[in-house]
Amino acid sequence: MSASLTQDLSALGIAYVIGVAFLALGYAFAGHVWVERHSIHLPGPARVRRISGAWGELFLFTACALVLGVVRFFTDIGFVQDVVLAHPLASGGVLIAVAAIVLFYSISVVAGAKRDGQDNAYRARLANAYAAYGVYSVILFAGGLLAVALLGLEFAHDQATFNAQRAVIAGRVGDALAALGAGLDPLASAERALTHLEDAMGEIAISQNLLQDQMNPVFVFAASIFAVNILIVLSPIRSAFMQGAIDLTHILTGIAIGGIIIAGFVSYFLSYSQVIEGTLAQMQAVRPDASLGAWELSRRYNEMIVELNKSRNLLGFAGAIGGEGSGLALFAAAIQFTLERLPNRTEAKA
């Protein structure tokens, strides 16, 4: 395990412990105030039992921490050194903005309790609860934004690696063009040029692996969000969350899907398609002359042309980026789509 990964997981563990502590304090300060709003309903033989919604929130907080940890395993950059410390002003600004939003929401809830006619004791409990719960909320939402920032910077890092590989491919094709003017006899020139094209095809295969590395963290992030949503749908902790929180999970799911689509199109139009189109255009000058009678060279050349033409369309691109992360994301998305359309017990009774 690298030093950067150890540092990130240690920081994640410290933030997790602090968040859990303030979550517990928030529910302790709230007491009966949050029993009605944030309790988990467990069906029983005689009546429905209630347990503290803190268990549901603890599950969600733990799941989110695991999502960030899993995504970090698939990235080459660290969120402590390369995100937070490398961009202190932006990181501090985001943290202040999140804290301001949480503070505004907490104040509005307490003010709303006053408008609803709640007494001073009720409002005091609510204010004390949100004073502690707010710290937990800041850690939760800041961690989510940190995951998005980590994915964005990792995508840019991998894009630079792909661009370097793109230059290598162009060099191999350039060598093939140079071989035609090397002063050799036509057959020897064609053989040497095709040999350099073979090298270029190998480098293109490597570039496809780099694309998988670039897209894998995005797919893993999406698959993790789908998995968390599935566990919430299948478990009683769903009742611990207000409808707004449930809607937020749907928004996050939409963001995950949108992120995959946007990242895919950026990779396709700005990188992958240009590499394939450029290689195909330059290969026209290296086509073996049929008058040479070297049918093996012509056959291999045509095979490379067909292979590249298959790779340059969107279906070929989808196959190029389809690593293990994409399979997990598609599988999890299909399960979530199915479960959200199955009626729950209340709907079934109705």
C-alpha positions as a printed NumPy array, in Angstrom:
array([[  0.   ,   0.   ,   0.   ],
       [  1.422,   3.368,  -1.052],
       [  2.079,   6.171,   1.408],
       [ -0.522,   8.354,  -0.318],
       [ -3.21 ,   5.681,  -0.036],
       [ -2.353,   5.062,   3.623],
       [ -2.58 ,   8.798,   4.308],
       [ -5.962,   9.051,   2.562],
       [ -7.463,   6.046,   4.348],
       [ -6.19 ,   7.358,   7.699],
       [ -7.781,  10.757,   7.045],
       [-10.988,   9.052,   5.967],
       [-11.013,   6.975,   9.162],
       [-10.522,  10.053,  11.366],
       [-13.301,  11.955,   9.576],
       [-15.554,   8.897,   9.935],
       [-15.013,   8.64 ,  13.698],
       [-15.655,  12.368,  14.156],
       [-18.798,  12.183,  12.029],
       [-20.194,   9.208,  13.95 ],
       [-19.527,  10.95 ,  17.262],
       [-21.432,  14.084,  16.242],
       [-24.223,  11.988,  14.718],
       [-24.694,  10.225,  18.069],
       [-24.61 ,  13.555,  19.906],
       [-27.231,  15.001,  17.597],
       [-29.669,  12.165,  18.267],
       [-28.884,  12.252,  21.992],
       [-29.622,  15.984,  22.182],
       [-32.794,  15.612,  20.102],
       [-34.343,  12.897,  22.255],
       [-38.046,  12.445,  21.526],
       [-38.027,  15.342,  19.041],
       [-36.698,  13.131,  16.247],
       [-38.596,   9.988,  17.209],
       [-41.499,  10.741,  14.919],
       [-39.458,  12.156,  12.057],
       [-36.452,   9.837,  12.04 ],
       [-37.36 ,   6.409,  13.379],
       [-37.016,   3.031,  11.7  ],
       [-40.188,   0.954,  11.584],
       [-39.676,  -2.771,  12.06 ],
       [-42.673,  -5.018,  11.416],
       [-43.496,  -7.325,  14.327],
       [-45.992, -10.064,  15.071],
       [-48.195,  -7.758,  17.159],
       [-47.277,  -4.195,  16.288],
       [-44.708,  -2.162,  14.473],
       [-41.588,  -1.526,  16.535],
       [-39.523,   1.614,  16.323],
       [-35.8  ,   2.033,  16.721],
       [-33.696,   5.149,  16.483],
       [-33.144,   6.584,  13.028],
       [-29.499,   7.019,  14.03 ],
       [-28.924,   3.425,  12.926],
       [-30.177,   4.254,   9.462],
       [-28.011,   7.347,   9.25 ],
       [-25.039,   5.385,  10.556],
       [-25.567,   2.869,   7.773],
       [-25.736,   5.627,   5.171],
       [-22.658,   7.409,   6.566],
       [-20.694,   4.151,   6.637],
       [-21.758,   3.338,   3.086],
       [-20.674,   6.768,   1.853],
       [-17.293,   6.396,   3.567],
       [-16.865,   3.   ,   1.903],
       [-17.772,   4.495,  -1.481],
       [-15.033,   7.115,  -1.112],
       [-12.56 ,   4.463,   0.044],
       [-13.38 ,   2.116,  -2.842],
       [-13.105,   4.896,  -5.416],
       [ -9.736,   5.881,  -3.937],
       [ -8.417,   2.364,  -4.574],
       [ -9.074,   2.887,  -8.305],
       [ -7.339,   6.26 ,  -8.597],
       [ -3.679,   7.148,  -8.945],
       [ -4.005,  10.51 ,  -7.193],
       [ -4.795,  11.06 ,  -3.508],
       [ -7.5  ,  13.296,  -2.11 ],
       [ -5.334,  14.63 ,   0.739],
       [ -2.21 ,  15.599,  -1.236],
       [ -3.619,  16.108,  -4.739],
       [ -7.055,  17.54 ,  -3.958],
       [ -7.136,  19.236,  -0.546],
       [ -3.525,  20.326,  -0.018],
       [ -2.91 ,  21.059,  -3.691],
       [ -5.976,  23.34 ,  -3.866],
       [ -6.272,  24.883,  -0.373],
       [ -8.313,  27.942,  -1.368],
       [-10.86 ,  25.953,  -3.368],
       [-11.082,  23.266,  -0.667],
       [-11.565,  25.858,   2.06 ],
       [-14.154,  27.706,   0.011],
       [-16.169,  24.552,  -0.615],
       [-16.038,  23.633,   3.088],
       [-17.233,  27.104,   4.107],
       [-20.025,  26.996,   1.53 ],
       [-21.213,  23.576,   2.736],
       [-21.106,  24.738,   6.369],
       [-23.101,  27.869,   5.461],
       [-25.78 ,  25.811,   3.697],
       [-26.065,  23.397,   6.623],
       [-26.253,  26.313,   9.094],
       [-28.961,  28.044,   7.035],
       [-30.98 ,  24.819,   6.859],
       [-30.618,  24.192,  10.611],
       [-31.779,  27.716,  11.456],
       [-34.737,  27.398,   9.082],
       [-35.845,  24.129,  10.722],
       [-35.75 ,  25.665,  14.211],
       [-37.6  ,  28.743,  12.94 ],
       [-40.159,  26.486,  11.3  ],
       [-40.742,  24.733,  14.629],
       [-41.571,  28.099,  16.177],
       [-44.06 ,  28.865,  13.421],
       [-45.644,  25.459,  14.028],
       [-46.302,  26.442,  17.64 ],
       [-43.697,  24.255,  19.33 ],
       [-42.697,  25.312,  22.841],
       [-39.307,  26.633,  23.958],
       [-38.149,  23.264,  25.303],
       [-38.854,  21.606,  21.956],
       [-37.027,  24.309,  20.018],
       [-34.076,  24.195,  22.446],
       [-33.709,  20.438,  21.936],
       [-33.942,  20.914,  18.177],
       [-31.317,  23.682,  18.176],
       [-28.901,  21.633,  20.303],
       [-29.456,  18.606,  18.095],
       [-28.657,  20.516,  14.917],
       [-25.581,  22.102,  16.512],
       [-24.039,  18.629,  16.693],
       [-25.825,  17.115,  13.713],
       [-24.596,  20.007,  11.559],
       [-20.968,  18.945,  11.994],
       [-21.903,  15.427,  10.881],
       [-23.791,  16.854,   7.88 ],
       [-20.835,  19.013,   6.833],
       [-18.515,  15.977,   6.917],
       [-21.036,  13.909,   4.922],
       [-21.661,  16.421,   2.143],
       [-18.053,  17.632,   1.991],
       [-17.003,  13.995,   1.577],
       [-19.4  ,  13.614,  -1.346],
       [-17.988,  16.699,  -3.044],
       [-14.488,  15.4  ,  -2.336],
       [-15.326,  12.185,  -4.195],
       [-16.523,  14.175,  -7.208],
       [-13.371,  16.347,  -7.147],
       [-11.192,  13.235,  -6.883],
       [-12.873,  11.708,  -9.92 ],
       [-12.505,  14.921, -11.908],
       [ -8.8  ,  15.311, -11.178],
       [ -8.159,  11.616, -11.803],
       [ -9.944,  11.912, -15.15 ],
       [ -7.694,  14.847, -16.095],
       [ -4.611,  12.914, -14.934],
       [ -5.543,   9.887, -17.033],
       [ -6.337,  12.143, -19.984],
       [ -2.765,  13.433, -19.916],
       [ -1.511,   9.838, -19.924],
       [ -3.746,   9.04 , -22.906],
       [ -2.472,  12.105, -24.774],
       [  1.096,  10.9  , -24.28 ],
       [  0.116,   7.512, -25.693],
       [ -1.556,   9.29 , -28.584],
       [  1.795,  10.892, -29.446],
       [  3.426,   7.442, -29.416],
       [  0.81 ,   6.134, -31.872],
       [  1.411,   9.104, -34.182],
       [  5.138,   8.374, -34.041],
       [  4.638,   4.746, -35.083],
       [  2.461,   5.779, -38.018],
       [  5.053,   8.405, -38.93 ],
       [  7.717,   5.68 , -38.975],
       [  5.543,   3.708, -41.394],
       [  5.311,   6.709, -43.728],
       [  9.066,   7.276, -43.494],
       [  9.733,   3.655, -44.425],
       [  8.18 ,   4.228, -47.841],
       [ 10.821,   6.801, -48.684],
       [ 13.804,   4.941, -47.276],
       [ 15.232,   4.134, -50.726],
       [ 14.523,   0.396, -50.505],
       [ 12.88 ,  -1.658, -53.224],
       [  9.04 ,  -1.343, -53.227],
       [  8.373,  -4.729, -51.636],
       [ 10.881,  -4.199, -48.819],
       [  9.467,  -0.708, -48.202],
       [  5.93 ,  -2.065, -48.009],
       [  6.991,  -4.794, -45.588],
       [  8.817,  -2.34 , -43.334],
       [  5.926,   0.149, -43.425],
       [  3.443,  -2.555, -42.487],
       [  5.684,  -3.647, -39.631],
       [  5.539,  -0.119, -38.19 ],
       [  1.74 ,  -0.161, -38.617],
       [  1.626,  -3.37 , -36.609],
       [  3.46 ,  -1.503, -33.846],
       [  0.917,   1.312, -34.148],
       [ -1.965,  -1.179, -33.75 ],
       [ -0.324,  -2.522, -30.603],
       [ -0.044,   1.011, -29.221],
       [ -3.734,   1.603, -30.03 ],
       [ -4.586,  -1.51 , -28.005],
       [ -2.604,  -0.034, -25.108],
       [ -4.511,   3.241, -25.51 ],
       [ -7.775,   1.311, -25.147],
       [ -6.503,  -0.116, -21.86 ],
       [ -5.696,   3.436, -20.769],
       [ -9.273,   4.423, -21.6  ],
       [-10.514,   1.644, -19.342],
       [ -8.276,   2.937, -16.57 ],
       [ -9.678,   6.428, -17.167],
       [-13.326,   5.359, -17.022],
       [-13.077,   2.672, -14.332],
       [-13.203,   5.068, -11.321],
       [-16.328,   6.709, -12.767],
       [-18.003,   3.328, -13.279],
       [-16.997,   2.139,  -9.808],
       [-18.394,   5.338,  -8.25 ],
       [-21.685,   4.86 , -10.083],
       [-21.889,   1.173,  -9.159],
       [-21.264,   2.031,  -5.486],
       [-24.061,   4.62 ,  -5.464],
       [-26.427,   2.142,  -7.097],
       [-25.489,  -0.463,  -4.481],
       [-26.177,   1.955,  -1.596],
       [-29.565,   2.848,  -3.081],
       [-30.408,  -0.837,  -3.478],
       [-29.589,  -1.552,   0.187],
       [-31.742,   1.377,   1.316],
       [-34.673,   0.224,  -0.823],
       [-34.44 ,  -3.346,   0.484],
       [-34.041,  -2.5  ,   4.185],
       [-36.34 ,  -0.915,   6.816],
       [-33.957,   2.032,   7.234],
       [-35.791,   3.696,   4.341],
       [-38.405,   4.87 ,   6.873],
       [-35.745,   6.791,   8.818],
       [-35.246,   9.293,   6.014],
       [-37.473,  12.174,   5.043],
       [-38.765,  12.259,   1.478],
       [-36.222,  14.968,   0.669],
       [-33.371,  12.633,   1.579],
       [-34.871,   9.881,  -0.581],
       [-35.19 ,  12.338,  -3.452],
       [-31.543,  13.261,  -2.889],
       [-30.509,   9.649,  -3.5  ],
       [-32.341,   9.756,  -6.823],
       [-30.551,  12.987,  -7.691],
       [-27.199,  11.408,  -6.837],
       [-28.078,   8.442,  -9.021],
       [-28.88 ,  10.809, -11.868],
       [-25.585,  12.619, -11.314],
       [-23.732,   9.29 , -11.46 ],
       [-25.398,   8.333, -14.737],
       [-24.867,  11.809, -16.163],
       [-21.22 ,  11.717, -15.112],
       [-20.664,   8.48 , -17.002],
       [-22.303,   9.864, -20.137],
       [-20.412,  13.163, -20.036],
       [-17.068,  11.534, -19.276],
       [-17.62 ,   9.005, -22.041],
       [-18.438,  11.626, -24.643],
       [-15.472,  13.768, -23.596],
       [-13.141,  10.789, -24.001],
       [-14.701,   9.796, -27.308],
       [-14.828,  13.14 , -29.099],
       [-11.67 ,  14.72 , -27.668],
       [ -9.383,  11.699, -27.634],
       [-10.384,   8.31 , -28.941],
       [-12.11 ,   9.24 , -32.207],
       [ -9.313,  11.638, -33.148],
       [ -6.691,   8.913, -32.663],
       [ -8.601,   6.433, -34.821],
       [ -9.525,   8.951, -37.519],
       [ -5.969,  10.294, -37.692],
       [ -4.484,   6.819, -37.955],
       [ -6.926,   5.791, -40.697],
       [ -6.189,   8.93 , -42.704],
       [ -2.424,   8.39 , -42.574],
       [ -2.674,   4.684, -43.317],
       [ -4.043,   5.389, -46.787],
       [ -0.542,   6.375, -47.872],
       [  0.882,   3.05 , -46.636],
       [ -1.502,   0.789, -48.575],
       [  0.567,  -1.96 , -50.302],
       [  0.415,  -1.676, -54.065],
       [ -1.461,  -4.617, -55.561],
       [  1.097,  -4.774, -58.385],
       [  3.634,  -6.072, -55.867],
       [  1.756,  -9.373, -55.722],
       [  2.228,  -9.522, -51.917],
       [ -1.272, -10.692, -51.034],
       [ -0.278, -11.401, -47.401],
       [  0.608,  -7.721, -46.922],
       [ -2.627,  -6.571, -48.565],
       [ -4.705,  -8.946, -46.454],
       [ -3.128,  -7.807, -43.179],
       [ -3.473,  -4.169, -44.195],
       [ -7.177,  -4.63 , -44.926],
       [ -7.639,  -6.456, -41.608],
       [ -6.167,  -3.466, -39.779],
       [ -8.438,  -1.073, -41.692],
       [-11.523,  -3.143, -40.814],
       [-10.456,  -3.393, -37.18 ],
       [ -9.985,   0.363, -36.851],
       [-13.282,   1.114, -38.593],
       [-15.081,  -1.137, -36.104],
       [-13.358,   0.613, -33.232],
       [-14.141,   4.172, -34.29 ],
       [-17.946,   3.998, -33.902],
       [-19.694,   4.446, -30.543],
       [-20.276,   0.715, -30.105],
       [-16.594,   0.073, -30.635],
       [-15.766,   2.808, -28.145],
       [-18.156,   1.275, -25.616],
       [-16.334,  -2.017, -26.014],
       [-12.98 ,  -0.288, -25.606],
       [-13.886,   1.312, -22.274],
       [-15.799,  -1.689, -20.943],
       [-13.681,  -2.81 , -18.007],
       [-14.738,  -4.479, -14.777],
       [-16.197,  -1.208, -13.461],
       [-18.641,  -0.867, -16.344],
       [-20.008,  -4.352, -15.74 ],
       [-20.594,  -3.609, -12.069],
       [-22.29 ,  -0.307, -12.864],
       [-24.644,  -1.814, -15.447],
       [-25.512,  -4.749, -13.197],
       [-26.222,  -2.537, -10.178],
       [-28.216,  -0.045, -12.259],
       [-30.417,  -2.831, -13.649],
       [-31.143,  -4.176, -10.148],
       [-31.993,  -0.712,  -8.813],
       [-34.249,  -0.005, -11.806],
       [-36.141,  -3.239, -11.154],
       [-36.45 ,  -2.797,  -7.386],
       [-37.752,   0.755,  -7.615],
       [-40.62 ,  -0.524,  -9.732],
       [-41.638,  -3.296,  -7.361],
       [-44.446,  -2.232,  -4.998],
       [-43.569,  -2.106,  -1.303],
       [-45.86 ,  -3.66 ,   1.309],
       [-47.983,  -0.562,   1.759],
       [-48.519,  -0.164,  -1.962],
       [-49.285,  -3.883,  -2.324],
       [-51.971,  -3.718,   0.384],
       [-53.502,  -0.665,  -1.279]])
